Amino acid sequence: MPRARATARRPAKRPAARAGTLSAARAEHLRRWCVVASALFTLLGVAIALGAAGPALDLWFDALGRRFFPSGPTPEILAVRDFLLGPLGATIAARWLLMAWLFHEPIRRGEPWAHRAATWSLWGWFVLDSGVSAWQRAWFNVALVNVWPMLLVGVPLHLMRRRPSRG
């Protein structure tokens, strides 16, 4: 009778994580990054609303003037612009405060609706704002304003679309 080979028991291999899944630690890092980025966009909105954005908007103001007022804005146009920055900044602040909360609370808890809400609102804003900017040939707005939230929040949000793997 053949002698049975003695084999050492090997620990069971863990199944490999699916392509595209994140570790829980990486997902948490991205979530925290999105909280901070959203908070910073909130502060920028507050600064814009209060007229305290200073040099942060100089490039945008210059591009706005070149596109819509090639011979230079009148004092009345500047007054309207400065007024419109109040409601615009307040809207920016409120929008990003809500995003910060979504990342801080329900997305942290893994609630799928929160991820969908953040994704749909970000894409809805980007498509509408960029579409209107393109229609007005205000490409500076897409380049100076719209691209940054998509890079700083949209990309991490996209990476977090799958539930983290364990490990």
LINJOUR-V730081 format. One record per pair of residues at least 12 apart in sequence whose ideal C-beta (glycine too) atoms are under 10 Angstrom apart, sorted by the first residue. I is the first residue (numbers start at 1). J is the second residue. If there is no record, write none. Layout:
i=I j=J
i=I j=J
This chain:
i=14 j=165
i=14 j=166
i=14 j=167
i=15 j=165
i=16 j=165
i=17 j=162
i=17 j=164
i=17 j=165
i=17 j=166
i=17 j=167
i=18 j=162
i=18 j=165
i=19 j=162
i=20 j=159
i=20 j=161
i=20 j=162
i=20 j=165
i=21 j=161
i=21 j=162
i=21 j=163
i=21 j=164
i=21 j=165
i=21 j=166
i=22 j=159
i=22 j=160
i=22 j=161
i=22 j=162
i=22 j=163
i=22 j=164
i=22 j=165
i=23 j=164
i=23 j=165
i=23 j=166
i=23 j=167
i=24 j=163
i=24 j=164
i=24 j=165
i=24 j=166
i=24 j=167
i=25 j=164
i=25 j=167
i=26 j=159
i=26 j=160
i=26 j=164
i=26 j=165
i=27 j=107
i=27 j=108
i=27 j=110
i=27 j=156
i=27 j=159
i=27 j=160
i=27 j=162
i=27 j=163
i=27 j=164
i=27 j=165
i=28 j=108
i=28 j=160
i=28 j=164
i=29 j=156
i=30 j=103
i=30 j=107
i=30 j=153
i=30 j=155
i=30 j=156
i=30 j=157
i=30 j=158
i=30 j=159
i=30 j=160
i=30 j=164
i=31 j=103
i=31 j=104
i=31 j=107
i=31 j=108
i=31 j=156
i=31 j=157
i=31 j=160
i=31 j=164
i=32 j=103
i=32 j=104
i=32 j=108
i=32 j=156
i=33 j=103
i=33 j=152
i=33 j=153
i=33 j=155
i=33 j=156
i=33 j=160
i=34 j=99
i=34 j=100
i=34 j=102
i=34 j=103
i=34 j=104
i=34 j=107
i=34 j=118
i=34 j=152
i=34 j=153
i=34 j=154
i=34 j=155
i=34 j=156
i=34 j=157
i=34 j=160
i=35 j=99
i=35 j=100
i=35 j=101
i=35 j=102
i=35 j=103
i=35 j=104
i=35 j=105
i=35 j=107
i=35 j=108
i=35 j=153
i=36 j=100
i=36 j=103
i=36 j=152
i=37 j=96
i=37 j=99
i=37 j=100
i=37 j=103
i=37 j=148
i=37 j=149
i=37 j=151
i=37 j=152
i=37 j=153
i=37 j=156
i=38 j=95
i=38 j=96
i=38 j=97
i=38 j=98
i=38 j=99
i=38 j=100
i=38 j=101
i=38 j=102
i=38 j=103
i=38 j=104
i=38 j=118
i=38 j=149
i=38 j=152
i=38 j=153
i=39 j=96
i=39 j=97
i=39 j=99
i=39 j=100
i=39 j=103
i=39 j=104
i=40 j=96
i=40 j=100
i=40 j=152
i=41 j=92
i=41 j=93
i=41 j=95
i=41 j=96
i=41 j=97
i=41 j=99
i=41 j=100
i=41 j=148
i=41 j=149
i=41 j=152
i=41 j=153
i=42 j=92
i=42 j=93
i=42 j=94
i=42 j=95
i=42 j=96
i=42 j=97
i=42 j=98
i=42 j=99
i=42 j=100
i=43 j=92
i=43 j=93
i=43 j=96
i=43 j=97
i=44 j=56
i=44 j=57
i=44 j=89
i=44 j=92
i=44 j=93
i=44 j=96
i=44 j=148
i=45 j=88
i=45 j=89
i=45 j=90
i=45 j=91
i=45 j=92
i=45 j=93
i=45 j=94
i=45 j=95
i=45 j=96
i=45 j=97
i=46 j=89
i=46 j=90
i=46 j=92
i=46 j=93
i=46 j=94
i=46 j=96
i=46 j=97
i=47 j=85
i=47 j=89
i=47 j=92
i=47 j=93
i=48 j=60
i=48 j=85
i=48 j=86
i=48 j=87
i=48 j=88
i=48 j=89
i=48 j=90
i=48 j=91
i=48 j=92
i=48 j=93
i=49 j=85
i=49 j=86
i=49 j=87
i=49 j=88
i=49 j=89
i=49 j=90
i=49 j=91
i=49 j=92
i=49 j=93
i=49 j=94
i=50 j=85
i=50 j=86
i=50 j=89
i=50 j=90
i=50 j=93
i=51 j=82
i=51 j=85
i=51 j=86
i=51 j=89
i=52 j=89
i=53 j=85
i=53 j=89
i=57 j=85
i=57 j=89
i=57 j=144
i=57 j=145
i=59 j=140
i=59 j=143
i=59 j=144
i=60 j=140
i=60 j=141
i=60 j=143
i=60 j=144
i=60 j=145
i=61 j=73
i=61 j=78
i=61 j=81
i=61 j=85
i=62 j=140
i=63 j=138
i=63 j=139
i=63 j=140
i=63 j=141
i=63 j=143
i=63 j=144
i=64 j=81
i=64 j=138
i=64 j=140
i=64 j=141
i=64 j=144
i=65 j=77
i=65 j=78
i=65 j=81
i=66 j=140
i=67 j=136
i=67 j=137
i=67 j=138
i=67 j=139
i=67 j=140
i=67 j=141
i=68 j=81
i=68 j=136
i=68 j=137
i=68 j=138
i=69 j=81
i=92 j=145
i=92 j=149
i=95 j=121
i=95 j=122
i=95 j=125
i=95 j=149
i=96 j=149
i=96 j=153
i=98 j=117
i=98 j=118
i=98 j=121
i=99 j=117
i=99 j=118
i=99 j=121
i=99 j=122
i=99 j=149
i=99 j=153
i=99 j=157
i=100 j=153
i=101 j=114
i=102 j=114
i=102 j=115
i=102 j=117
i=102 j=118
i=102 j=121
i=102 j=157
i=103 j=115
i=103 j=118
i=103 j=153
i=103 j=156
i=103 j=157
i=103 j=160
i=106 j=118
i=107 j=157
i=107 j=160
i=110 j=163
i=110 j=164
i=112 j=161
i=112 j=163
i=115 j=157
i=115 j=160
i=115 j=161
i=115 j=162
i=115 j=163
i=116 j=161
i=118 j=153
i=118 j=154
i=118 j=157
i=118 j=160
i=119 j=154
i=119 j=157
i=119 j=158
i=119 j=160
i=119 j=161
i=122 j=149
i=122 j=150
i=122 j=153
i=122 j=154
i=122 j=157
i=122 j=158
i=123 j=150
i=123 j=154
i=123 j=157
i=125 j=146
i=125 j=149
i=125 j=150
i=126 j=142
i=126 j=146
i=126 j=147
i=126 j=149
i=126 j=150
i=126 j=154
i=127 j=146
i=129 j=141
i=129 j=142
i=129 j=145
i=129 j=146
i=129 j=149
i=130 j=142
i=130 j=145
i=130 j=146
i=130 j=147
i=130 j=150
i=133 j=145
i=133 j=146
